[in-house]
Amino acid sequence: MTQGIVLFKQTVLLILYYGLEAYFWLLIVRMVASFFVQNRYAAWYVFVTDLTDPPLRLIRKWTRYKLVMGNLDFSAIILFMAIKGAQTLLVHFAINS
């Protein structure tokens, strides 16, 4: 491959990696805030919830809500592992390109 194509590929992979990293931290903010936020209709909390709910709902649906125990929702742990796994693959692809 030419140098330009490899550089472009690595740039795209790096952007995806940092996008996943930002989403990972957004998910952590949501998990921590869910314990402390008193106003669930605050604009920032609604924004964070709207961004993080779709994949969490999908995981809950796949696991048939077996990961929800009372007020604790363990589906975020699966999403954390999936994000970190995807980041590892992106790094692997970037190094081997």
C-alpha positions as CSV (number, residue, x, y, z in Angstrom):
1,M,0.0,0.0,0.0
2,T,1.1,3.5,-0.5
3,Q,2.1,5.7,2.4
4,G,-0.9,8.0,2.0
5,I,-3.5,5.1,2.2
6,V,-1.8,3.7,5.3
7,L,-1.7,7.1,6.9
8,F,-5.4,7.7,6.1
9,K,-6.3,4.2,7.5
10,Q,-4.4,4.9,10.7
11,T,-6.0,8.3,11.1
12,V,-9.5,6.8,10.7
13,L,-8.7,4.1,13.2
14,L,-7.4,6.6,15.7
15,I,-10.5,8.8,15.4
16,L,-12.7,5.7,16.0
17,Y,-10.5,4.7,19.0
18,Y,-10.9,8.1,20.7
19,G,-14.6,8.2,19.8
20,L,-15.0,5.0,21.7
21,E,-12.9,6.3,24.6
22,A,-15.1,9.4,24.8
23,Y,-18.2,7.2,24.8
24,F,-16.6,5.0,27.6
25,W,-16.2,8.1,29.8
26,L,-19.7,9.3,29.0
27,L,-21.0,6.0,30.2
28,I,-19.0,6.3,33.4
29,V,-20.5,9.8,34.0
30,R,-23.9,8.4,33.4
31,M,-23.4,5.5,35.9
32,V,-22.0,7.7,38.6
33,A,-24.6,10.5,38.1
34,S,-27.4,7.9,38.3
35,F,-26.6,7.6,42.0
36,F,-26.4,11.3,42.8
37,V,-28.6,13.3,40.4
38,Q,-31.7,14.5,42.0
39,N,-33.2,16.2,39.0
40,R,-33.5,13.5,36.3
41,Y,-34.8,16.2,33.9
42,A,-31.7,18.3,33.9
43,A,-30.6,19.0,30.4
44,W,-27.1,17.5,30.7
45,Y,-28.5,14.4,32.3
46,V,-31.1,13.9,29.6
47,F,-28.4,14.4,27.0
48,V,-26.1,11.8,28.6
49,T,-29.0,9.4,29.0
50,D,-30.2,9.8,25.4
51,L,-26.7,9.0,24.2
52,T,-26.0,6.0,26.4
53,D,-29.5,4.3,26.6
54,P,-29.8,2.7,23.2
55,P,-26.9,0.3,23.5
56,L,-27.8,-0.4,27.2
57,R,-31.4,-1.2,26.2
58,L,-30.1,-3.5,23.5
59,I,-27.9,-5.4,25.9
60,R,-30.8,-5.6,28.4
61,K,-33.0,-7.0,25.7
62,W,-30.4,-9.6,24.6
63,T,-29.9,-10.8,28.2
64,R,-33.7,-10.6,28.9
65,Y,-33.1,-8.3,31.8
66,K,-31.2,-10.9,33.8
67,L,-28.4,-8.4,34.5
68,V,-30.7,-6.0,36.3
69,M,-30.9,-6.8,40.0
70,G,-33.1,-4.3,41.9
71,N,-31.6,-0.9,41.3
72,L,-28.3,-2.2,40.0
73,D,-27.9,-2.6,36.3
74,F,-24.9,-4.7,35.3
75,S,-25.5,-4.4,31.5
76,A,-23.0,-1.4,31.6
77,I,-20.2,-3.9,32.4
78,I,-20.8,-5.8,29.2
79,L,-20.8,-2.5,27.3
80,F,-17.6,-1.5,29.0
81,M,-16.0,-4.8,27.9
82,A,-17.3,-4.4,24.4
83,I,-15.9,-0.9,24.1
84,K,-12.5,-1.9,25.4
85,G,-12.5,-5.0,23.1
86,A,-13.3,-2.9,20.1
87,Q,-10.5,-0.5,21.1
88,T,-8.0,-3.3,21.3
89,L,-9.0,-4.5,17.8
90,L,-8.6,-1.0,16.5
91,V,-5.1,-0.7,17.9
92,H,-4.2,-4.2,16.5
93,F,-5.5,-3.1,13.0
94,A,-3.6,0.2,13.2
95,I,-0.3,-1.5,14.2
96,N,-0.6,-4.2,11.5
97,S,-1.5,-1.9,8.7
